[in-house]
Amino acid sequence: MASKQADLLITNARLFCPASQLDGLGWLAVAEGRIAGLGSGQPDKGLKAGRLVDGGGKLLLPGLVDMRVQASDPGAEHLESLEALLRAAAAGGVTSLATLPATLPVIDNSAMIDSISLRASRLVGPRLFCLGALTQGLEGQRMAELGMMAKAGARGFASHLTSVADSQLMRRILTYAAMLERPVIHHCADPALSAEGEMHEGETATRLGLIGIPAAAETIVLERDLALVRLTGATYHAGHVSTAGSVAALRRAKQEGLKVTADTAPPWFLLNEMAVPGFDTAFRLDPPLRSEADRLAVIDGLADGTIDAIASDHRAINPDHKKQPFGMASPGAAGIETLLPLSLALVSGGAVSLERVVQCLTAGPAAILGLETGQLALGKPADMILLDSETGWVIRSADFITPSLSTPFEGQPVQGRVLASWVGGAQIFAMENWQ
């Protein structure tokens, strides 16, 4: 490195970064918040550091970029404050996160972005970025102030758990977003087919007497949006993809050269509709848990690059709203602290390579949002995590940092523990008794 003085020096760590084609035992130095040097073996003996960390042979990865997080603050701070969210994210290895616009009030103007961004900047934790609402109040009637929000720092424009049903309005949104060079991030669910649904439509729903949501509800809206992308040339992102039909449509769109990306989350590649028969409302999600064929298609989409990112889809739910009959319970679950180990289950199961999973958690979502994070490389922000990939543990919501305790993975054995997290070289999390 050019400088012989570093703020932080990590040695004896396995540097692993698919975006930089790194995989080997080495060292990394941080100065002024950025990666100032890295290499294999041991650093030059003349290199001095304010803090020295022995990586113990563990994995040093880029910090995770979680592009689908629903904050409860402002509006429902009693469920999860902004501080609690950031602390939970840091413990989960997330060093950058993008919040969806369904706060109270809705993030549909520049003042809301300024306010949330300022509050987050005063807290210790991950970098926080806002996604502006596609429509005013997320009501699907009038386009929100996209230009003003982009100027205030919105990394994209998103819906919540409803789709923009008006095709003309969606065309206008895509046209404006294209001029602003921001992605449109859409929850695809035809309202007429999904509004009253309770779980995935199929044999299991029929047997349980629950109202089904067909896979076509997602794919119909996605296919319409792809047709509008052809008209507008916009950059489009499909959120939490859950069906085989959607994966196939995205694959065709990418082959065609459209500027489309997609994400999914652990429930849709680790679980299927057969988890529902116990009527446990922890499995009440939106989109619903799909068929086994859909689950396998989502995994294939991750493996071959059709799906670009894995997000937590984290959402704090009022526990009273989960203590309802299955169809009446609020959909959603905590996910930010379990994102990494659940994603690593794809690797231990042999379904997806470690390189691909890490890419989908770091550089993939960073590129979608136009962030310079998600990579271990000279000059990049020193956002990193140290991971013990060998340690096994069991998911217990009682151990969560977030006060949101609903998870469909309660009691699930997993492997991989975050030992420490850094943002700009500053440590934001360290496991108890580590070092």
MOCORDA-V157894 format. One record per pair of residues at least 12 apart in sequence whose C-alpha atoms are under 8 Angstrom apart, sorted by the first residue. I is the first residue (numbers start at 0). J is the second residue. D is the distance in Angstrom with one decimal. If there is no record, write none. Layout:
((I J D) (I J D))
//
This chain:
((0 35 6.1) (0 36 4.8) (0 37 7.7) (1 35 7.7) (2 35 7.7) (3 45 6.6) (3 46 4.7) (3 47 6.1) (4 30 7.7) (4 46 6.0) (4 47 4.9) (4 48 5.7) (4 49 7.9) (5 28 6.1) (5 29 5.6) (5 30 5.0) (5 35 7.7) (5 46 7.3) (5 47 6.1) (5 48 4.4) (5 49 6.4) (6 28 7.5) (6 29 5.7) (6 30 5.1) (6 31 7.2) (6 48 5.3) (6 49 4.7) (6 50 6.2) (6 424 7.8) (7 28 5.7) (7 29 5.0) (7 30 7.0) (7 48 5.5) (7 49 5.8) (7 50 4.8) (7 51 6.0) (7 52 7.6) (7 424 6.8) (8 26 7.2) (8 27 5.9) (8 28 4.4) (8 29 6.4) (8 48 5.8) (8 49 7.9) (8 50 6.3) (8 51 4.9) (8 52 6.2) (9 26 5.5) (9 27 5.3) (9 28 6.4) (9 51 6.0) (9 52 4.7) (9 53 5.9) (9 54 6.3) (10 25 6.2) (10 26 4.3) (10 27 6.6) (10 41 6.9) (10 42 7.7) (10 51 7.7) (10 52 6.3) (10 53 5.2) (10 54 5.7) (11 24 6.1) (11 25 5.6) (11 26 6.2) (11 40 7.6) (11 41 7.4) (11 53 5.8) (11 54 5.0) (11 55 5.8) (11 56 5.4) (11 57 8.0) (12 24 5.4) (12 25 5.6) (12 26 6.3) (12 53 7.3) (12 54 4.4) (12 55 6.1) (12 56 4.5) (12 57 5.3) (12 58 6.0) (12 59 6.0) (13 25 6.1) (13 54 7.8) (13 56 5.7) (13 57 5.7) (13 58 4.7) (13 59 5.7) (14 26 7.5) (14 58 6.1) (14 59 4.9) (14 60 6.5) (15 58 6.5) (15 59 6.0) (15 60 5.4) (15 61 7.9) (16 60 6.1) (16 61 6.7) (16 354 7.7) (16 357 7.5) (16 358 7.8) (16 374 6.4) (16 375 6.1) (17 354 5.6) (17 355 7.7) (17 357 7.2) (17 358 6.2) (18 358 7.0) (18 362 6.5) (18 374 6.1) (18 375 7.8) (19 374 6.8) (19 375 6.5) (19 376 6.5) (23 39 6.6) (24 39 5.8) (24 40 6.1) (24 56 7.0) (25 37 7.4) (25 38 5.5) (25 39 3.9) (25 40 4.6) (25 41 6.2) (26 38 5.6) (26 39 6.3) (26 40 6.9) (26 41 6.3) (26 42 6.4) (29 381 6.5) (29 424 6.1) (30 424 7.7) (31 423 7.8) (31 424 7.9) (32 380 6.1) (32 381 5.7) (32 422 7.8) (32 423 4.1) (32 424 5.1) (32 425 7.6) (33 377 7.7) (33 378 5.6) (33 379 5.5) (33 380 4.4) (33 381 4.6) (33 423 6.1) (33 424 6.9) (34 375 7.5) (34 376 6.6) (34 377 5.2) (34 378 5.3) (34 379 5.7) (34 380 6.2) (34 381 5.2) (35 377 5.7) (35 378 6.2) (36 377 6.1) (37 376 7.8) (37 377 7.4) (54 385 7.3) (57 385 6.5) (57 386 5.9) (57 387 5.5) (57 388 7.4) (58 385 5.6) (58 386 5.0) (58 387 6.5) (58 388 7.2) (59 383 6.8) (59 384 5.8) (59 385 4.6) (59 386 6.3) (60 375 7.4) (60 383 5.7) (60 384 5.4) (60 385 6.4) (60 386 7.4) (61 361 6.5) (61 372 7.8) (61 373 5.3) (61 374 5.3) (61 375 5.8) (61 382 6.1) (61 383 4.5) (61 384 6.2) (62 92 6.1) (62 93 5.8) (62 94 5.1) (62 95 7.4) (62 361 6.6) (62 372 7.9) (62 373 6.1) (62 382 5.2) (62 383 4.3) (62 384 5.3) (62 420 7.3) (62 421 7.7) (62 422 8.0) (63 92 5.9) (63 93 4.4) (63 94 5.6) (63 95 6.6) (63 360 5.4) (63 361 4.9) (63 373 6.8) (64 93 5.9) (64 94 6.3) (64 95 4.7) (64 96 5.6) (64 360 5.9) (64 361 5.2) (64 362 7.8) (64 364 6.1) (64 365 6.3) (64 372 7.9) (64 373 6.7) (65 93 6.5) (65 95 6.3) (65 96 4.6) (65 97 6.4) (65 309 7.6) (65 310 5.2) (65 311 6.5) (65 360 7.1) (65 364 7.2) (66 96 5.6) (66 97 4.7) (66 98 7.2) (66 310 5.8) (66 311 7.9) (66 364 6.3) (66 368 7.9) (67 96 7.4) (67 97 6.0) (67 98 6.3) (67 99 6.5) (67 310 5.5) (67 311 6.3) (67 312 5.1) (67 313 7.0) (68 96 7.0) (68 97 6.1) (68 98 4.9) (68 99 5.9) (68 310 7.9) (68 311 6.7) (68 312 5.4) (68 313 5.0) (68 314 6.6) (68 335 7.9) (69 98 5.4) (69 99 5.1) (69 100 7.5) (69 101 7.0) (69 102 7.8) (69 312 7.2) (69 313 6.0) (69 314 5.1) (69 315 7.6) (70 84 7.4) (70 98 6.0) (70 99 7.0) (70 101 7.8) (70 102 6.6) (70 314 6.9) (70 315 7.6) (71 102 6.1) (71 103 8.0) (71 314 7.7) (71 315 6.7) (72 102 6.6) (72 103 7.7) (73 102 5.9) (73 103 5.7) (73 104 7.2) (74 102 6.1) (74 103 4.3) (74 104 6.7) (75 102 8.0) (75 103 7.4) (78 315 6.2) (78 316 7.0) (78 317 6.4) (78 402 6.7) (78 403 6.6) (79 315 6.5) (79 401 6.7) (79 402 6.1) (79 403 6.8) (81 119 7.3) (82 119 7.9) (82 122 6.7) (83 400 7.1) (83 401 5.7) (83 402 7.6) (84 401 6.2) (85 123 7.7) (85 124 5.4) (85 125 6.2) (86 123 7.9) (86 124 6.2) (86 400 7.0) (86 401 7.7) (86 428 7.9) (87 335 6.8) (87 336 5.9) (87 399 7.5) (87 400 5.2) (87 401 5.5) (88 124 7.8) (88 125 7.1) (88 335 5.7) (88 336 6.1) (89 124 6.1) (89 125 6.2) (89 420 6.4) (89 427 6.3) (89 428 5.8) (90 336 6.4) (90 400 8.0) (90 417 6.9) (90 419 7.8) (90 420 7.4) (90 428 5.9) (90 429 7.7) (90 430 7.9) (91 335 6.2) (91 336 4.1) (91 337 6.4) (91 338 7.0) (91 339 6.8) (91 417 6.6) (92 336 7.8) (92 339 7.4) (92 384 6.0) (92 417 6.1) (92 419 7.6) (92 420 5.9) (93 125 6.6) (93 335 7.7) (93 420 7.9) (94 124 7.4) (94 125 4.3) (94 126 6.1) (94 382 6.3) (94 383 7.4) (94 420 7.3) (94 421 7.3) (94 422 6.2) (95 125 5.2) (95 126 4.6) (95 127 5.9) (95 128 7.5) (95 372 7.9) (96 125 7.0) (96 126 6.4) (96 127 5.2) (96 128 6.1) (97 127 6.0) (97 128 4.6) (97 129 5.4) (97 130 6.4) (98 127 7.4) (98 128 6.4) (98 129 5.1) (98 130 5.9) (99 129 6.8) (99 130 5.4) (99 131 7.3) (99 132 7.9) (99 157 6.7) (99 158 7.7) (99 159 7.0) (100 129 7.4) (100 130 5.9) (100 131 5.6) (100 132 5.3) (100 157 6.9) (100 158 7.3) (100 159 7.0) (101 132 7.8) (101 137 7.4) (101 159 6.2) (104 136 7.9) (105 132 7.3) (105 136 5.7) (105 137 7.2) (106 130 7.6) (106 131 5.5) (106 132 5.9) (106 136 7.9) (107 131 5.5) (107 132 4.9) (107 133 7.5) (107 134 7.1) (107 135 5.9) (107 136 6.5) (107 137 7.9) (107 143 5.8) (107 144 6.7) (107 148 7.5) (108 131 7.3) (108 143 7.2) (108 144 5.9) (108 145 7.9) (108 147 6.9) (108 148 5.7) (109 144 7.9) (109 147 5.7) (109 148 4.6) (109 149 8.0) (109 150 7.8) (109 151 5.5) (112 129 6.4) (112 131 7.8) (112 148 7.1) (112 151 6.5) (112 152 7.3) (112 153 7.2) (113 151 6.6) (115 129 8.0) (116 128 7.0) (116 129 7.5) (123 427 6.4) (124 422 7.5) (124 427 5.4) (125 422 6.4) (125 427 7.6) (126 422 7.6) (128 152 7.7) (128 153 6.9) (128 154 6.7) (129 152 7.3) (129 153 5.2) (129 154 6.3) (129 155 7.8) (130 153 5.3) (130 154 5.7) (130 155 5.1) (130 156 5.2) (130 157 6.1) (131 145 7.3) (131 148 6.4) (131 153 5.8) (131 154 7.8) (131 155 6.3) (131 156 4.6) (131 157 6.1) (132 156 5.4) (132 157 5.2) (132 158 6.0) (133 145 7.5) (133 156 5.4) (133 157 5.4) (133 158 5.8) (133 172 7.1) (133 183 7.8) (134 158 7.8) (137 158 6.7) (137 159 7.2) (139 162 7.7) (139 163 5.4) (139 164 7.1) (139 165 7.6) (140 165 8.0) (140 168 7.8) (141 168 7.5) (142 168 7.2) (142 172 6.6) (145 175 7.5) (145 176 7.2) (146 175 8.0) (146 179 6.9) (149 179 7.1) (149 181 7.7) (154 181 6.5) (154 182 7.7) (154 368 5.5) (154 369 7.1) (155 181 5.0) (155 182 5.0) (155 183 6.0) (155 184 7.0) (155 368 6.8) (156 176 7.9) (156 181 7.3) (156 182 6.5) (156 183 5.1) (156 184 5.9) (157 183 6.0) (157 184 4.5) (157 185 5.7) (157 186 7.9) (158 184 6.8) (158 185 5.5) (158 186 6.0) (159 185 7.9) (159 186 6.5) (160 186 6.0) (160 285 7.3) (161 186 6.3) (161 187 7.4) (161 188 6.6) (161 190 7.1) (162 185 6.8) (162 186 5.6) (162 187 5.6) (162 188 5.8) (162 189 6.8) (162 190 7.1) (162 220 7.8) (164 189 7.3) (164 190 7.4) (166 223 8.0) (169 224 7.9) (169 227 7.9) (170 227 6.0) (170 231 7.2) (173 227 7.7) (173 228 7.2) (173 231 6.5) (173 233 5.6) (173 234 7.8) (173 235 8.0) (174 231 5.5) (174 232 7.7) (174 233 6.4) (176 233 6.7) (176 234 7.8) (177 231 7.4) (177 232 6.9) (177 233 4.5) (177 234 6.5) (180 234 7.6) (181 234 6.9) (181 368 7.9) (182 233 7.4) (182 234 4.9) (182 235 5.3) (182 236 6.5) (182 367 7.4) (182 368 7.5) (183 233 7.9) (183 234 6.5) (183 235 4.9) (183 236 5.9) (184 235 6.2) (184 236 4.6) (184 237 5.9) (184 238 6.2) (185 235 7.9) (185 236 6.4) (185 237 5.4) (185 238 5.6) (186 237 6.6) (186 238 5.3) (186 239 7.3) (187 216 7.6) (187 217 5.0) (187 218 7.3) (187 220 5.4) (187 221 5.9) (187 237 7.1) (187 238 7.3) (188 216 5.1) (188 217 4.5) (188 218 7.8) (188 219 7.8) (188 220 6.2) (189 216 4.8) (189 217 6.4) (189 219 6.9) (189 220 5.9) (190 216 7.8) (192 212 6.5) (192 213 7.2) (192 216 5.6) (193 211 8.0) (193 212 5.3) (193 213 7.6) (193 216 6.4) (195 210 7.2) (196 209 7.9) (196 210 5.0) (196 211 5.2) (196 212 5.1) (196 326 7.7) (197 209 6.1) (197 210 5.2) (197 211 5.9) (197 212 6.8) (197 283 7.8) (197 287 7.7) (197 325 7.4) (197 326 4.9) (198 210 6.5) (198 211 5.2) (198 212 5.9) (198 272 7.7) (198 283 7.4) (198 287 5.3) (198 288 7.0) (198 326 7.8) (199 211 5.0) (199 212 4.8) (199 213 6.1) (199 214 7.2) (199 272 6.7) (199 287 5.6) (199 288 6.3) (199 289 5.6) (199 290 7.6) (200 212 4.8) (200 213 4.8) (200 214 7.4) (201 213 7.8) (203 272 7.2) (203 273 7.2) (203 276 7.5) (207 276 7.0) (209 326 7.3) (212 287 7.7) (214 242 6.1) (214 244 7.6) (214 289 7.7) (215 244 7.6) (217 242 7.5) (217 245 7.1) (218 242 7.6) (218 244 6.0) (218 245 5.2) (218 248 7.8) (221 237 7.4) (221 245 6.9) (221 248 7.9) (222 248 6.9) (225 252 7.3) (228 257 7.3) (228 258 7.9) (229 257 7.1) (232 257 7.6) (232 258 7.5) (233 258 6.9) (234 258 5.0) (234 259 6.0) (235 258 6.3) (235 259 4.8) (235 260 6.4) (236 259 5.6) (236 260 4.7) (236 261 5.1) (236 262 7.7) (237 259 7.7) (237 260 6.4) (237 261 4.6) (237 262 6.6) (238 261 5.9) (238 262 5.4) (238 263 6.7) (239 261 7.4) (239 262 5.3) (239 263 4.0) (239 264 6.1) (239 286 7.5) (239 310 7.9) (239 312 7.6) (240 261 6.9) (240 262 6.2) (240 263 5.1) (240 267 7.8) (240 297 7.5) (241 263 7.0) (241 267 5.7) (241 286 6.9) (241 288 7.7) (241 289 6.8) (241 293 6.7) (241 294 7.2) (241 297 6.6) (242 289 7.0) (242 293 4.8) (242 294 7.2) (242 296 7.2) (242 297 6.9) (243 292 7.0) (243 293 4.6) (243 294 7.6) (243 296 5.1) (243 297 6.6) (246 296 6.8) (246 297 6.6) (246 300 6.2) (246 305 7.0) (246 306 7.6) (249 261 7.9) (249 305 6.5) (250 305 5.5) (253 305 7.6) (260 305 7.6) (260 306 6.6) (260 307 6.0) (260 367 7.5) (261 305 7.5) (261 306 5.0) (261 307 5.5) (261 308 6.5) (262 306 5.6) (262 307 5.8) (262 308 4.5) (262 309 5.4) (262 310 6.5) (263 297 7.8) (263 306 7.3) (263 308 6.6) (263 309 5.2) (263 310 6.1) (264 309 5.3) (264 310 5.1) (264 311 5.6) (264 312 6.3) (265 309 7.6) (265 310 7.9) (265 311 7.2) (265 338 7.1) (265 341 6.3) (265 342 6.4) (266 288 7.1) (266 407 7.6) (267 288 6.3) (267 289 7.2) (267 294 5.9) (267 297 7.2) (268 294 5.0) (268 295 7.0) (268 297 6.0) (268 298 5.9) (269 294 7.2) (270 288 6.7) (270 289 8.0) (270 294 7.2) (271 288 5.0) (271 289 5.1) (271 290 5.4) (271 291 5.6) (271 294 6.5) (272 287 7.8) (272 288 5.0) (272 289 5.2) (272 290 5.6) (272 291 7.5) (278 324 7.9) (278 325 5.8) (279 325 7.0) (280 321 5.9) (280 322 7.5) (280 323 7.7) (280 324 7.7) (280 325 5.4) (280 328 6.5) (281 321 7.3) (281 331 7.7) (281 332 6.9) (281 405 5.8) (281 406 5.6) (281 407 4.9) (282 406 7.7) (282 407 5.3) (283 325 6.9) (283 326 7.8) (283 328 7.0) (283 329 7.2) (283 330 5.0) (283 331 6.6) (284 329 8.0) (284 330 4.4) (284 331 4.9) (284 332 7.4) (285 330 5.7) (285 331 6.6) (298 350 7.2) (298 351 7.5) (301 351 7.4) (301 355 7.7) (301 356 8.0) (301 359 7.9) (302 350 7.6) (302 351 5.4) (302 352 7.5) (302 355 6.7) (307 359 5.7) (307 363 5.6) (307 364 7.0) (308 358 7.7) (308 359 4.1) (308 360 6.0) (308 363 5.5) (308 364 5.4) (309 342 7.8) (309 356 8.0) (309 359 5.4) (309 360 5.6) (309 364 7.8) (310 338 7.3) (310 360 7.2) (311 334 5.0) (311 335 5.2) (311 337 7.9) (311 338 5.5) (312 331 7.9) (312 332 7.7) (312 333 7.8) (312 334 6.4) (312 335 7.6) (313 331 7.4) (313 332 6.0) (313 333 4.8) (313 334 4.6) (313 335 5.6) (314 331 5.7) (314 332 5.4) (314 333 5.4) (314 334 7.4) (315 331 7.3) (315 332 6.3) (315 333 5.9) (315 403 5.1) (315 405 7.9) (316 329 7.0) (316 330 7.9) (316 331 6.6) (316 332 6.6) (316 333 7.9) (316 403 6.5) (316 405 7.3) (317 403 7.9) (318 405 7.6) (332 403 7.8) (332 404 7.8) (332 405 5.2) (332 406 5.2) (332 407 7.2) (333 401 8.0) (333 403 6.0) (333 404 6.5) (333 405 5.8) (333 406 5.6) (334 406 7.1) (336 399 7.3) (337 394 7.8) (339 415 7.6) (340 413 5.9) (340 414 5.7) (340 415 5.3) (340 416 7.3) (341 413 6.6) (342 356 6.8) (343 356 7.1) (343 414 7.3) (343 415 7.5) (344 413 7.0) (344 414 7.4) (361 373 4.4) (361 374 7.1) (362 374 6.1) (380 422 7.6) (380 423 5.5) (380 424 7.9) (381 421 7.1) (381 422 6.0) (381 423 4.5) (381 424 5.0) (382 420 7.6) (382 421 5.3) (382 422 4.3) (382 423 5.4) (382 424 6.5) (383 420 5.9) (383 421 5.2) (383 422 6.7) (383 424 7.9) (384 417 6.9) (384 418 7.4) (384 419 5.6) (384 420 4.4) (384 421 6.3) (385 417 6.0) (385 418 5.5) (385 419 5.3) (385 420 6.6) (386 415 6.7) (386 416 5.8) (386 417 4.6) (386 418 5.7) (386 419 7.4) (387 415 5.5) (387 416 5.1) (387 417 6.3) (387 418 6.6) (388 414 6.4) (388 415 4.1) (388 416 6.3) (389 414 6.3) (389 415 5.8) (389 416 8.0) (390 414 5.6) (390 415 5.4) (390 416 6.3) (391 412 7.0) (391 413 5.6) (391 414 4.1) (391 415 6.2) (391 416 7.7) (392 412 5.8) (392 413 5.6) (392 414 6.1) (392 415 7.9) (393 410 5.7) (393 411 5.5) (393 412 4.3) (393 413 6.0) (394 408 6.7) (394 409 5.6) (394 410 5.2) (394 411 5.4) (394 412 6.4) (394 413 7.2) (395 409 5.6) (395 410 5.9) (396 409 6.5) (417 430 7.3) (418 430 5.1) (418 433 6.7))
//
